[in-house]
Amino acid sequence: ISLLHNSMLLLTSLRAWVASLPLVTRTTLLIHVIAFPLCILFPPLILHGCLQPSKAIAYFQIYRLLTYVVLYRNVIHFGVSMFGFLAISPTLEAGLGSTRYAHLFLTMTVMVGLIYSFGAGLASFVIGRHFSFWEVCTIGLSSPLLAMSVIYVYNFRRSTPLFTIGSFDVPATILPPFLMLFVELLPTTAFWCHFGALCLGYMFVRGVLQRILLSTSMVNDIESSSVFDHFKHWNIFVPCPDSLLPTTASSSRTISVSNPSTITATNNNNNSNNIINDDISSGEEEES
């Protein structure tokens, strides 16, 4: 009876936690949860959907630029990726809004795939296809997750130290490169895919890629369309904030989050925040 009672409490808590997730985060989690057992049951799916530059470029299989992130080879790969995703995704969606967040995540995913694929093509031309990663099959969420972790740290954790050693505060900004180095200690990871994603993240927070973020007016136009009427009535849908995320290159900007609280960035060294997500992790990427 006690075991049954504890199981019911755990199930209730799990349902409440899932119900608290915003729309894009919950939908993405559901897609990955469905895709993982399919990968285990049907391994050829990995070969047909992984990010293999030779197939993505030479055969114009551009769908691989998206499908590689939902493919996993084992439960550890899947679990680590989902832990990292859930550590940062709700906060990012709250700060960006569901529409803008979905667009940014998908754009980063495609850009990571393009940079990796064309980098592989260049390496194949210079050093030969047998010595490059032209034929390497890359899967997993870790690369776009690394890019998004940079955005998360610089906009929501920058003023909060990662931990303190004596009187020295270790800044949270060291977390993305540390995570990349940590992931590289694991077997069968794609260094250049991770490195490219990290560069994209830093380019975004420096303002170089700020143009890829949908403007407030554009998001409002999208959300006012008839297609979005159904989603806007869901309490898990996060409406568009009034302004964009700040960058380290901007002097002052204000953004709204859904909590209802406001995060104001007054200069390059001061980004105050009230988001309480303290943990961030990154999933690994595998090559076949």
ROLUMNU-143316 format. One record per residue (C-alpha): residue in one letter; x, y, z. Coordinates in nm, 3 decimals. Layout:
N
+--------+---------+---------+---------+
| residu |       u |       v |       w |
+--------+---------+---------+---------+
|      A |       X |       Y |       Z |
...
+--------+---------+---------+---------+
***
This chain:
288
+--------+---------+---------+---------+
| residu |       u |       v |       w |
+--------+---------+---------+---------+
|      I |   0.000 |   0.000 |   0.000 |
|      S |   0.283 |   0.237 |   0.087 |
|      L |   0.456 |   0.162 |  -0.243 |
|      L |   0.135 |   0.224 |  -0.434 |
|      H |   0.079 |   0.551 |  -0.246 |
|      N |   0.435 |   0.670 |  -0.322 |
|      S |   0.392 |   0.574 |  -0.686 |
|      M |   0.072 |   0.775 |  -0.709 |
|      L |   0.241 |   1.075 |  -0.548 |
|      L |   0.530 |   1.046 |  -0.792 |
|      L |   0.292 |   1.023 |  -1.086 |
|      T |   0.098 |   1.326 |  -0.963 |
|      S |   0.418 |   1.526 |  -0.923 |
|      L |   0.532 |   1.422 |  -1.271 |
|      R |   0.203 |   1.532 |  -1.424 |
|      A |   0.220 |   1.866 |  -1.244 |
|      W |   0.576 |   1.919 |  -1.365 |
|      V |   0.488 |   1.839 |  -1.727 |
|      A |   0.183 |   2.066 |  -1.701 |
|      S |   0.409 |   2.352 |  -1.590 |
|      L |   0.627 |   2.332 |  -1.903 |
|      P |   0.561 |   2.598 |  -2.168 |
|      L |   0.436 |   2.501 |  -2.513 |
|      V |   0.753 |   2.470 |  -2.720 |
|      T |   0.948 |   2.302 |  -2.440 |
|      R |   0.671 |   2.049 |  -2.383 |
|      T |   0.627 |   1.981 |  -2.755 |
|      T |   0.999 |   1.933 |  -2.809 |
|      L |   1.021 |   1.697 |  -2.513 |
|      L |   0.730 |   1.494 |  -2.652 |
|      I |   0.893 |   1.466 |  -2.995 |
|      H |   1.217 |   1.338 |  -2.843 |
|      V |   1.037 |   1.094 |  -2.614 |
|      I |   0.859 |   0.947 |  -2.917 |
|      A |   1.171 |   0.946 |  -3.137 |
|      F |   1.398 |   0.770 |  -2.886 |
|      P |   1.223 |   0.428 |  -2.875 |
|      L |   1.184 |   0.443 |  -3.253 |
|      C |   1.561 |   0.480 |  -3.284 |
|      I |   1.612 |   0.180 |  -3.057 |
|      L |   1.357 |  -0.035 |  -3.238 |
|      F |   1.454 |   0.074 |  -3.589 |
|      P |   1.831 |   0.155 |  -3.600 |
|      P |   1.827 |   0.231 |  -3.976 |
|      L |   1.638 |   0.551 |  -3.888 |
|      I |   1.964 |   0.688 |  -3.753 |
|      L |   2.148 |   0.635 |  -4.080 |
|      H |   1.865 |   0.788 |  -4.279 |
|      G |   1.824 |   1.094 |  -4.055 |
|      C |   2.166 |   1.174 |  -3.908 |
|      L |   2.369 |   1.480 |  -4.004 |
|      Q |   2.602 |   1.320 |  -4.260 |
|      P |   2.761 |   1.601 |  -4.466 |
|      S |   2.814 |   1.384 |  -4.773 |
|      K |   2.442 |   1.309 |  -4.790 |
|      A |   2.317 |   1.651 |  -4.678 |
|      I |   2.524 |   1.837 |  -4.939 |
|      A |   2.605 |   1.599 |  -5.223 |
|      Y |   2.255 |   1.449 |  -5.235 |
|      F |   2.074 |   1.763 |  -5.117 |
|      Q |   1.907 |   1.580 |  -4.827 |
|      I |   1.839 |   1.903 |  -4.640 |
|      Y |   1.593 |   1.738 |  -4.403 |
|      R |   1.900 |   1.605 |  -4.219 |
|      L |   1.967 |   1.960 |  -4.095 |
|      L |   1.669 |   1.913 |  -3.860 |
|      T |   1.622 |   1.540 |  -3.808 |
|      Y |   1.966 |   1.475 |  -3.656 |
|      V |   1.871 |   1.641 |  -3.326 |
|      V |   1.595 |   1.391 |  -3.240 |
|      L |   1.803 |   1.077 |  -3.299 |
|      Y |   1.973 |   0.888 |  -3.013 |
|      R |   2.170 |   0.568 |  -2.989 |
|      N |   2.131 |   0.479 |  -2.620 |
|      V |   1.951 |   0.583 |  -2.303 |
|      I |   2.251 |   0.774 |  -2.161 |
|      H |   2.275 |   0.982 |  -2.477 |
|      F |   1.904 |   1.056 |  -2.459 |
|      G |   1.894 |   1.123 |  -2.083 |
|      V |   2.186 |   1.365 |  -2.077 |
|      S |   2.048 |   1.557 |  -2.373 |
|      M |   1.703 |   1.590 |  -2.219 |
|      F |   1.846 |   1.695 |  -1.883 |
|      G |   2.042 |   1.975 |  -2.048 |
|      F |   1.746 |   2.080 |  -2.259 |
|      L |   1.503 |   2.095 |  -1.965 |
|      A |   1.756 |   2.287 |  -1.755 |
|      I |   1.754 |   2.587 |  -1.991 |
|      S |   1.454 |   2.563 |  -2.223 |
|      P |   1.172 |   2.682 |  -1.990 |
|      T |   1.371 |   2.991 |  -1.896 |
|      L |   1.458 |   3.075 |  -2.255 |
|      E |   1.099 |   3.029 |  -2.368 |
|      A |   0.975 |   3.251 |  -2.084 |
|      G |   1.217 |   3.526 |  -2.186 |
|      L |   1.169 |   3.502 |  -2.561 |
|      G |   0.808 |   3.395 |  -2.598 |
|      S |   0.700 |   3.067 |  -2.754 |
|      T |   0.701 |   3.185 |  -3.117 |
|      R |   1.034 |   3.363 |  -3.107 |
|      Y |   1.197 |   3.082 |  -2.907 |
|      A |   1.081 |   2.812 |  -3.149 |
|      H |   1.212 |   3.013 |  -3.444 |
|      L |   1.548 |   3.080 |  -3.278 |
|      F |   1.600 |   2.717 |  -3.175 |
|      L |   1.513 |   2.586 |  -3.521 |
|      T |   1.733 |   2.848 |  -3.687 |
|      M |   2.028 |   2.762 |  -3.464 |
|      T |   1.976 |   2.392 |  -3.535 |
|      V |   1.984 |   2.447 |  -3.912 |
|      M |   2.280 |   2.687 |  -3.893 |
|      V |   2.482 |   2.440 |  -3.686 |
|      G |   2.410 |   2.172 |  -3.945 |
|      L |   2.505 |   2.398 |  -4.235 |
|      I |   2.832 |   2.513 |  -4.079 |
|      Y |   2.927 |   2.157 |  -3.990 |
|      S |   2.836 |   2.022 |  -4.334 |
|      F |   3.017 |   2.290 |  -4.534 |
|      G |   3.313 |   2.270 |  -4.297 |
|      A |   3.326 |   1.898 |  -4.366 |
|      G |   3.313 |   1.968 |  -4.739 |
|      L |   3.604 |   2.211 |  -4.713 |
|      A |   3.806 |   1.967 |  -4.504 |
|      S |   3.732 |   1.692 |  -4.754 |
|      F |   3.861 |   1.912 |  -5.037 |
|      V |   4.178 |   2.010 |  -4.850 |
|      I |   4.285 |   1.687 |  -4.678 |
|      G |   4.078 |   1.428 |  -4.863 |
|      R |   3.742 |   1.274 |  -4.786 |
|      H |   3.892 |   0.970 |  -4.613 |
|      F |   4.070 |   1.188 |  -4.357 |
|      S |   3.791 |   1.437 |  -4.294 |
|      F |   3.449 |   1.409 |  -4.128 |
|      W |   3.271 |   1.414 |  -4.464 |
|      E |   3.117 |   1.072 |  -4.405 |
|      V |   3.067 |   1.107 |  -4.029 |
|      C |   2.708 |   1.058 |  -3.910 |
|      T |   2.628 |   1.299 |  -3.625 |
|      I |   2.318 |   1.280 |  -3.405 |
|      G |   2.183 |   1.435 |  -3.087 |
|      L |   2.072 |   1.769 |  -2.947 |
|      S |   2.401 |   1.871 |  -2.786 |
|      S |   2.531 |   2.104 |  -3.059 |
|      P |   2.229 |   2.339 |  -3.087 |
|      L |   2.194 |   2.302 |  -2.709 |
|      L |   2.546 |   2.442 |  -2.666 |
|      A |   2.455 |   2.744 |  -2.879 |
|      M |   2.139 |   2.802 |  -2.675 |
|      S |   2.330 |   2.756 |  -2.348 |
|      V |   2.549 |   3.055 |  -2.437 |
|      I |   2.235 |   3.267 |  -2.485 |
|      Y |   2.093 |   3.133 |  -2.159 |
|      V |   2.407 |   3.208 |  -1.956 |
|      Y |   2.464 |   3.559 |  -2.090 |
|      N |   2.102 |   3.668 |  -2.056 |
|      F |   1.978 |   3.483 |  -1.748 |
|      R |   2.278 |   3.373 |  -1.540 |
|      R |   2.552 |   3.622 |  -1.617 |
|      S |   2.523 |   3.817 |  -1.291 |
|      T |   2.492 |   3.499 |  -1.083 |
|      P |   2.821 |   3.319 |  -1.003 |
|      L |   2.839 |   2.953 |  -1.090 |
|      F |   2.995 |   2.882 |  -0.752 |
|      T |   3.231 |   3.048 |  -0.505 |
|      I |   3.580 |   2.936 |  -0.408 |
|      G |   3.681 |   3.125 |  -0.096 |
|      S |   3.628 |   3.490 |  -0.185 |
|      F |   3.642 |   3.429 |  -0.561 |
|      D |   3.319 |   3.402 |  -0.757 |
|      V |   3.344 |   3.170 |  -1.057 |
|      P |   3.138 |   3.336 |  -1.333 |
|      A |   2.862 |   3.139 |  -1.501 |
|      T |   2.999 |   3.247 |  -1.840 |
|      I |   3.264 |   2.973 |  -1.823 |
|      L |   2.989 |   2.710 |  -1.834 |
|      P |   2.938 |   2.671 |  -2.214 |
|      P |   3.309 |   2.614 |  -2.302 |
|      F |   3.347 |   2.391 |  -1.997 |
|      L |   3.050 |   2.184 |  -2.110 |
|      M |   3.195 |   2.148 |  -2.457 |
|      L |   3.528 |   2.028 |  -2.318 |
|      F |   3.347 |   1.790 |  -2.085 |
|      V |   3.142 |   1.644 |  -2.369 |
|      E |   3.460 |   1.591 |  -2.571 |
|      L |   3.584 |   1.355 |  -2.299 |
|      L |   3.299 |   1.124 |  -2.388 |
|      P |   3.341 |   0.876 |  -2.676 |
|      T |   3.212 |   0.936 |  -3.028 |
|      T |   3.147 |   1.309 |  -3.003 |
|      A |   3.171 |   1.556 |  -3.291 |
|      F |   3.414 |   1.829 |  -3.189 |
|      W |   3.368 |   2.053 |  -3.492 |
|      C |   2.990 |   2.040 |  -3.467 |
|      H |   3.011 |   2.145 |  -3.101 |
|      F |   3.273 |   2.410 |  -3.172 |
|      G |   3.067 |   2.562 |  -3.453 |
|      A |   2.760 |   2.571 |  -3.231 |
|      L |   2.953 |   2.743 |  -2.953 |
|      C |   3.079 |   3.005 |  -3.197 |
|      L |   2.724 |   3.068 |  -3.316 |
|      G |   2.610 |   3.121 |  -2.957 |
|      Y |   2.883 |   3.376 |  -2.889 |
|      M |   2.818 |   3.551 |  -3.218 |
|      F |   2.454 |   3.588 |  -3.116 |
|      V |   2.521 |   3.736 |  -2.771 |
|      R |   2.775 |   3.972 |  -2.928 |
|      G |   2.500 |   4.102 |  -3.159 |
|      V |   2.645 |   3.965 |  -3.484 |
|      L |   2.352 |   3.728 |  -3.536 |
|      Q |   2.086 |   3.938 |  -3.367 |
|      R |   1.909 |   3.978 |  -3.701 |
|      I |   1.801 |   3.615 |  -3.697 |
|      L |   1.578 |   3.690 |  -3.397 |
|      L |   1.224 |   3.774 |  -3.502 |
|      S |   1.127 |   4.132 |  -3.431 |
|      T |   0.843 |   4.208 |  -3.193 |
|      S |   0.623 |   4.342 |  -3.473 |
|      M |   0.684 |   4.032 |  -3.685 |
|      V |   0.600 |   3.801 |  -3.395 |
|      N |   0.285 |   4.001 |  -3.322 |
|      D |   0.180 |   3.965 |  -3.686 |
|      I |   0.237 |   3.589 |  -3.670 |
|      E |   0.055 |   3.550 |  -3.340 |
|      S |  -0.240 |   3.759 |  -3.460 |
|      S |  -0.296 |   3.526 |  -3.755 |
|      S |  -0.584 |   3.282 |  -3.755 |
|      V |  -0.344 |   2.988 |  -3.733 |
|      F |  -0.229 |   3.099 |  -3.388 |
|      D |  -0.573 |   3.175 |  -3.247 |
|      H |  -0.597 |   2.823 |  -3.108 |
|      F |  -0.254 |   2.831 |  -2.941 |
|      K |  -0.299 |   3.172 |  -2.782 |
|      H |  -0.580 |   3.042 |  -2.564 |
|      W |  -0.355 |   2.777 |  -2.408 |
|      N |  -0.211 |   2.879 |  -2.074 |
|      I |   0.118 |   2.711 |  -2.171 |
|      F |   0.165 |   2.948 |  -2.465 |
|      V |   0.406 |   3.232 |  -2.380 |
|      P |   0.313 |   3.551 |  -2.568 |
|      C |   0.573 |   3.770 |  -2.730 |
|      P |   0.763 |   3.999 |  -2.487 |
|      D |   0.777 |   4.371 |  -2.559 |
|      S |   1.141 |   4.379 |  -2.666 |
|      L |   1.439 |   4.167 |  -2.766 |
|      L |   1.700 |   3.997 |  -2.553 |
|      P |   1.998 |   4.220 |  -2.478 |
|      T |   2.341 |   4.144 |  -2.620 |
|      T |   2.684 |   4.205 |  -2.472 |
|      A |   2.733 |   4.465 |  -2.746 |
|      S |   2.431 |   4.674 |  -2.649 |
|      S |   2.440 |   4.946 |  -2.387 |
|      S |   2.088 |   4.924 |  -2.251 |
|      R |   1.778 |   4.720 |  -2.322 |
|      T |   1.483 |   4.589 |  -2.130 |
|      I |   1.308 |   4.258 |  -2.180 |
|      S |   0.992 |   4.118 |  -2.033 |
|      V |   0.938 |   3.766 |  -1.911 |
|      S |   0.621 |   3.582 |  -1.850 |
|      N |   0.647 |   3.558 |  -1.473 |
|      P |   0.542 |   3.885 |  -1.455 |
|      S |   0.884 |   4.036 |  -1.387 |
|      T |   1.114 |   4.247 |  -1.594 |
|      I |   1.480 |   4.196 |  -1.667 |
|      T |   1.677 |   4.511 |  -1.743 |
|      A |   2.027 |   4.519 |  -1.889 |
|      T |   2.188 |   4.857 |  -1.814 |
|      N |   2.538 |   4.801 |  -1.949 |
|      N |   2.779 |   4.542 |  -2.076 |
|      N |   2.862 |   4.419 |  -1.728 |
|      N |   2.521 |   4.430 |  -1.561 |
|      N |   2.241 |   4.198 |  -1.669 |
|      S |   2.009 |   4.152 |  -1.369 |
|      N |   1.771 |   3.857 |  -1.369 |
|      N |   1.511 |   3.677 |  -1.162 |
|      I |   1.513 |   3.339 |  -1.331 |
|      I |   1.590 |   3.059 |  -1.086 |
|      N |   1.710 |   2.782 |  -1.314 |
|      D |   2.045 |   2.693 |  -1.160 |
|      D |   2.150 |   2.385 |  -1.349 |
|      I |   2.251 |   2.347 |  -1.708 |
|      S |   2.381 |   2.047 |  -1.886 |
|      S |   2.446 |   1.940 |  -2.240 |
|      G |   2.375 |   1.614 |  -2.412 |
|      E |   2.636 |   1.421 |  -2.603 |
|      E |   2.652 |   1.367 |  -2.975 |
|      E |   2.731 |   1.037 |  -3.136 |
|      E |   2.885 |   0.940 |  -3.465 |
|      S |   2.822 |   0.619 |  -3.651 |
+--------+---------+---------+---------+
***
